[in-house]
Amino acid sequence: MTESGTRKPNRSNVSPGSKSKQPPKRSSNGGKAAHVGQAPRKVKSPRELAVDTLVKVAQTGAYSNLQLNRTLQEAQLQRADAGLVTELVYGTIQRQATLDYWLSRFVSKGLHKLEPWVHQLLRMSAYQLLYLDRIPAHAAVNEAVTIAKKRGHSGISGMVNGVLRSIDRSRAELQASGITNADPIVQIALRHSYPEWLVSKWVNVYGEEMAEAICAAGNEQPHASIRANTLRGSREALIELLNSTGYEAEPSDVAPAGITVSRGGNLADTDGFREGLWTVQDESSMLVAEVVAPKAGMQVLDCCAAPGGKSTHLAELMGGKGKVWANDLHAHKRDLIVTQTERLKLRNVEAITEDALKLSERFKPQSMDAVLLDAPCSGFGVIRRKPEIKWTKTAGDVSEIAGLQHRLLNAVCDLVRPGGTLVYSTCTIEQDENEQQVARFLQEHPEFELDSNWPQVIVDQLKKVGAIGEHFNGQAQLLPQHFDSDGFFIARMVRRS
């Protein structure tokens, strides 16, 4: 059943280039299979597909965006149905702690005794009732009961029906803003659906008010943004082109080559994308190459480059002259970089496959004008795109990842020439991985120092939103609420001459 009553999904997790296919045309013989002897494909409703996806993500630890892509590609849904599945999957994962808090009032035997698919069905259905105002309650409840009858027995379907109807009757009092607790950490965790250990860390660093703002921003839908390929035309010309073809495009507030798009279709399924006029990329991510600020003719190394967004941006900023070495550990990810460079018609990028810890064995010491280490990280800055991160990552994971980041910095720093640039970035907001990581590196490597020589237009915008202060030293932590973009950390360092 197609329902366009949901808030318009604008999730950017779906891989660029992937799209919901139109369903195959029916034959004129009453909808039977077009080929003799071919069994008709079993058709599942959008809600049943969402439940399948939620169960797989929870049980296998799969990334929600990758599992959702597989589901949508196999199902060949119409756009509205694909949008509904997308909204239900991401929204349910995002709000699962709050949903469980409310569900526990109505499931008498306890949530822990439910079969996984029943638990996910209740979460997903409660999400529709409590967060998607334009979906009729009867549609959410009736579809859930139908799925329960199909997969379980009458006792399960009756329980599902009773729980959801009780929630529907209690909707006026089931408001996240009304959840109170004497412990502010517990209150924030329940209102915004985050693990308490993570909220506690953010409260300790940022204070209660800022921590709650971070949590709220992480539940917002990411908006679409693209980076203009300035070798193929100006940002202004591209905005005019987009607006003339039905999109609502505006210049980014922070990224010099960025464009935000608030209305339109899949930006990766357009002639402009295929012709290399733009790259789909978050605004915060666009800042990294701008901070590297490479010049034409330079030798630049991007240590952990896939899928190639920052490498290609570096190449564009260099005017297509010089060399960008785009490295990744995995061969299949190297292929993603090659696809990007070919689409953008860039000839000064060479994609290579190597363990970043061994790059010093491949390149001569002090052979690079600039090195970018966009390091593996906990990813807490991109929770709005991958909401399962807040449930799958632990404090132990942060410590382990920080150890890897330290080794990577030590492994690649000797490749920077005297007077050259080393930029370290992550898509997280954890100080262990960011400010403390940089402080430790500088203490162990006095030949490097922080450099505040960032593009002035970026510095001005970061000061405007409070991301940096007047005494800017060359590192910045962007929070997701600053520009409605991903949380990102960027530090620019130079090697003393």
N, C-alpha and C positions, 0 to 999 in steps of 0.2 A: 504494500500500500504506500503510495507516495504521499508524503505530508510536507508541505512547504511552510508549515506554521512554526517551525523552530526558528530560534534566532539564527541568522545567517552564518553558517560555518565559515570561518576564515582561517582554519588551521593550516599552518605552513609546514607541518611535519611530512606531508605526502611528498615523496621524492619528485624533484623537478622532472618534467617529461612524462610522469605517470598520469593517467587520467581515467575517469570512469567511462567505460565503453557503453555504447548504446546496446540494448538487448538485441539478439539476433531476430530477424524478421520471422514472424509466424507464417506457416504455410496456410493455405486456404482450407485445409481439411480439418477444421476444428481445433487447430493448435497442436496437432500431432507433429512428431519429429519429421523433419524435411526429408530424411533419408530412410529408405526402407530398412528395417532391421536395427535401426539405431534407437536405443532407449532414450526417452526424453530426460533431460537434465532436471534433477530435483531442485526446485526453486525454494529458497528460504526467504523469509521476510527480512527487512532491514534490522528489526529488533533481534531476530534470532541470529543473524550474522554478527551483530554487536555482541551478543552473549558469547558466541563462539570465540570471538577475538579476545574478549575480556578474560575468559577462562584460560586461553593459551598464554596470554601475557602473564597472568598470575601464576600459572603452574610451571611454565618453562623459563620465565625470566626474559622472554623475548622483548625487544624494543617495540613499543606500541606503534610507532610509525611504520616500521618494517612489517609487522604482523598485519596492520591495517591495510598497507599497500597490497599485500598478498590476497587478503580477503576481497578487496574491491576489484582487483584484476580478475580474480577467478569468478566473481559473481556477475560481472558485466552489468552493473546497475545503471539506471538512469541517474542523471546528476542530482536530482532532489533526494532520491533514496540514498545515494552515496554520501550526500551531505548529512543526512540523518544518522547514518551509521558512524560517520566521523565524529559528529557532535556527541553521540551517546558514549562512544568509547573514551574519548578524551575527557569529557565532562565527568563520567562515572569514576575514572581513575583519579582525577583531580580532587573530587569531593568525597572520596570513599570513607575517610575517617568521620566526617560530619554525618554522612549517610548512615554509617554503622551506629553512630551515637543515637540517632533517631530510631533506626530499625530495632535496636535492642529494647526499646520500650514496648514493641508490638510482637516480637518473636519470643514467645513464652519459654521455649526450650533452650534459647540461647543461640547466637549466631554461629558459635563454634561447632555446633552439631549439624549444621546445614551442609548438604552436598555442595561442592564448589559451584556448580552451574546454578543451583537454586540461590545461593548467596549472591552471585553476580546478577542474576535475573532480578532479585529484589532491589539490589543497589541501583541497577540501571533504571528500573521502573520508578523507584523513589526519586531518582534524579530528575526524571521527566516531570513528576508531579510537583516537585519543590523548586526546581530551577528553570524549567522551560514553560513559562506561563502560557505560551500560545499553543501548546499541544493540549488537546482536549483530554481531560482526566479519564474519560471512558475509553479513549483509544489506548492510552498507556496501560490501564488495568486490564481491559479485555484481551489485548495482545499478549500480555504477560500470562494470563490464565490459559490462553490457547497454547502458548509455548510450554507451560507447565503440564498441561494435559498430554501434549505430544511426547514429552520427554519423561514424564513421571507417571504418577497414578493420581487417583481422585483426591487422596489425602493431601498430596503436595499442592495440587491446583486449588483445593479449598483453602489451604493455609495461605497461599499466595494471594488469593482473592481477598481473604479477610484482612491480612496485613495491609495490603495496598488501599483497601477501602477505608481502613482506620486512619491511615496516613492522609488520605484525601480529606476526610472529615476534620482532621486536626491541622490542616495546612496553615491556618491563620496563626497558630502558636508555634509552628515549627519554622522559625526564622533564625538564621545563623547569627544575626546581630543581637538576638535575644539570649544567646547562650552565655551564661555567667559561671564563673568559678573563682574561688578565693585566690587561687594561684594564677597569676596573669599568664604564665607560660602555657598552662593547661587550657586556659580560656582562648588564647590566640590559636593554639593547636586545633582545638575543636571548631572554632568559628571558621577557620580557613583551611582546615584539613591538612595538617602537616604533622610529622612526628615530633614529639616533645623534645627529643635531644637536639634536633636541628633548630627549633624555635629558641631553645635555651642558648645555643651558641650565638645566634643572631642577636638575641636580647643582650647578651654580655658584651657584644661588639658594638652594636648600633643603638641600643636602648629599646624600650618597649614600643614606642610609637613608630620608630623607623622599621623595627622588625615586623610589626604588623602590616606596615605599608608594603614591605617586600613580599610578605606572604600573599597579600591581596593582589598585588601586581602579577605574581606567579600564576594566579588563577584566571587572568584575563586572556582573551583570545589574541594571539599574535597577529599584527597587521601585516599585509603584504608589502614588501619593499624590493626594489631592484637597483642595481648599480649600472649606470650608463657606461657603455664602452666608449670612452672619450676619443679613442682613435678612429671611431666611425661616425662621430658627430657630437654635438654639444648636448648637455643635459637639458637645456631649455628647448632645443629642437625636438628631443625625444618626448618631453612632457607634452608639447603641442601635438605631436603625433598620437600619443596615447589618448589624450582628451578628445581628439577628432575621431577616434575609433570607438568611443563609448566607455572608456575608462575614466576614473576620476583620479588624476595624478597630480602630485604636488612635490616641490623640492623638499628633501629631508632637512630637518632643523639642524642636524649635526654632521652628516656625512656629505662632503663636497660633491661627490658624484652620485649621491643617493636620491632615490625617488620613492615616495610612499604612494601606494595605490589603495584607495579605500573602496573602490567599486569596480567590478569587472570579473572576468573569468580567470582560468588558469594561465598565469603569465608565462609558464614554461611550455605551454601548448599554443604558441602563436608564431606567426611568421617572423616577427621582430626578434624573438628569442632564437629561433632557428637560424636566422641570418647573422646572429652575433651582435645585435645592437645593445643587448643588456644581459646581465647575469642576475639571477635570483639570489639575494643575499640579505641578511639582516643588517640594519644600519650600524649597530655596534661593531659587528664584524668588519664592516667597511673601514672603520677607523684604523685598524691595525696596519694595513699597508700604507695609509696616509702618514702614520707616525714613523714608519720606517723611512719614508720620504726618499726613495731611491732616485738617482739621477741617471740620465741616458748614458749608456756605456759601462755602467757598473757591473760587477760580478756579485750576484745576490744568491743566497741559499735559504730556501724555505724547508725546514727540517722535517716537519710533519704536515705535509701539504694537502693530502686528499680531503675533499674532492677537487680542490684546485681554485677555490674562490679567491683566496688571498694571493696565491702565486700569479694568477692571471691579472689581478689588480696591480700587483707590483710591476708586471710586464707592461701594462697600459700606462702606468705613471712614468715608466722609463721611455715612453714613446716608441716602444718596440725595438729599442737599441740596447745592446749589452746582453747579459745572460742571466736568466733566472733558473736555478737548479731547483726543481720541485721534487722533493723526496717523499716516499712513503714506504712503510715496511712491507706492505702487501702488493703483489702484482696486480690483483684485480682492482685495487684502489688506484694504482698507477694508471690503469686504463681510463678511470674516471677523469683524471687530470688531462690525459691526452685528448679525450673527447671534448673537454672544455676548451683547450687551447686551439683545437682544430675549428670548433664552432666559432670562436672569437677571432679566428684568423691571425693568431699570434705566432710569430716565428722565433721569438727569443726566449722560449721556455723549453727546457729539456726535462722531461719526467724521468726519474730514476727510482730504483727499488733498492733500499738499504735499511738496515737497522740504524736508527738515528744515533745510537750509542757508538756506532762504528764509523760514522762519517769522517772522523779524523784520520781514518786509515785510507779513505778514498780521496780526500783533498789535502793539499799541502797546508801546513800551518800558516796562519795569517794571509790566506789567499783570497778572502772574501771582503768586499767593501761593506757588506751588510749581511747579517744572519738573523733570520726570524725563527724563533722557537715558539710556535703556537702549540703549547704542550698538552698532552693528555691530562684530563682533570676530572673532578667529580661532576661537573656539569650543572651545578645548582643555579647557574644563571639562565639556563634554557628549560626550566621546569615547565613553562607554559607550552613548550613544544614537545617535551618528553616527560609527561607528568609522573610516570612510574619511577623516575629517578629518585624522588623524595621517599619512596617506599623501599627501593632496592639498595640504595647506598647506605653505608653505616659510617660511624665515626672511625672505625678501623680502616675502612676503605680510603678515607681522606688521608690518614697517616701513610698508608701504603702508596697512594698516588703521589703524595708530597715527596716521598723518598725517590720515586722514579723521576720526578721533575728535577730534583737536585742532581741526580746522576746525569740527566740529559744536559742541563746547563753546564756542568763540568766538562762534558764530552765535546760540546760544540763551541765553547767560548774561545778556544785557541785558534779557531779558524778565522776569527775577526782580525783584520789588519790594524796596526796602530792608527788611531784616528777614525777607525771604522765604527759601525753601529751594531749593537746587539739589542733586539727587541724581544721581550718575553711577554706572552699573552696567554690568557685562559678564558674560558666561558663559565667561570664560577665566581662566587663572591666570598669564598673561604680565605681568611687571612693566612692560614697555614700554607695554602697553595699560592698565595699572592704576595702581600707585603712582607710577610715573614720569610718567604722563599727568597725574595730579592735581597732582603737585609742579610740573610745568611750568605748568599752568593757574593755580595759586595765585601763582606767581612773576610771571606776566604780568597777573594780575588781583588786586591787593592788596585790592580791595573785597570779596573773598570770603575766608572762613576755614573750616577744617574744624570740624564740630560733632559732639561726642560725645553729644548728647542723643538717644540711641536708646531705644526701649522697653527698660526694665530687664530684663524677662523674657528678651529676646533677648540682651542683653549678658551676662547670667548664664550662659546656655547656651553662648555662644561662648567665654567664659572657661573654662568647664568642660572643653571639648575642646581648648583651646589655640589656637583660631583667633585670639584676641586676647589681649593681655597686660594687666597691671594699669594700664599707662599708655596706655589706649585713647584715640585722638585723633579718632575719627569715621570711620575707614575700616577695612574688614576684608576679608581674603581667605579665603573658605571653600574648602577643598580637598575633593575627592570622598570622601576617607576620613573626614572629620569627622562627617558625619551620614548617610553612605551616599547622599548626594544629589549634585546637580550641583556642579561647581566654579563659584563665583560671587565677583565682587568688587563691593563696594558702598561708596561714599563719600558722606557727607552733608555739604554745605557750606551756609553761610548768607551772605547779603549783608549787610554791615555797615550798620547804620541811619545 
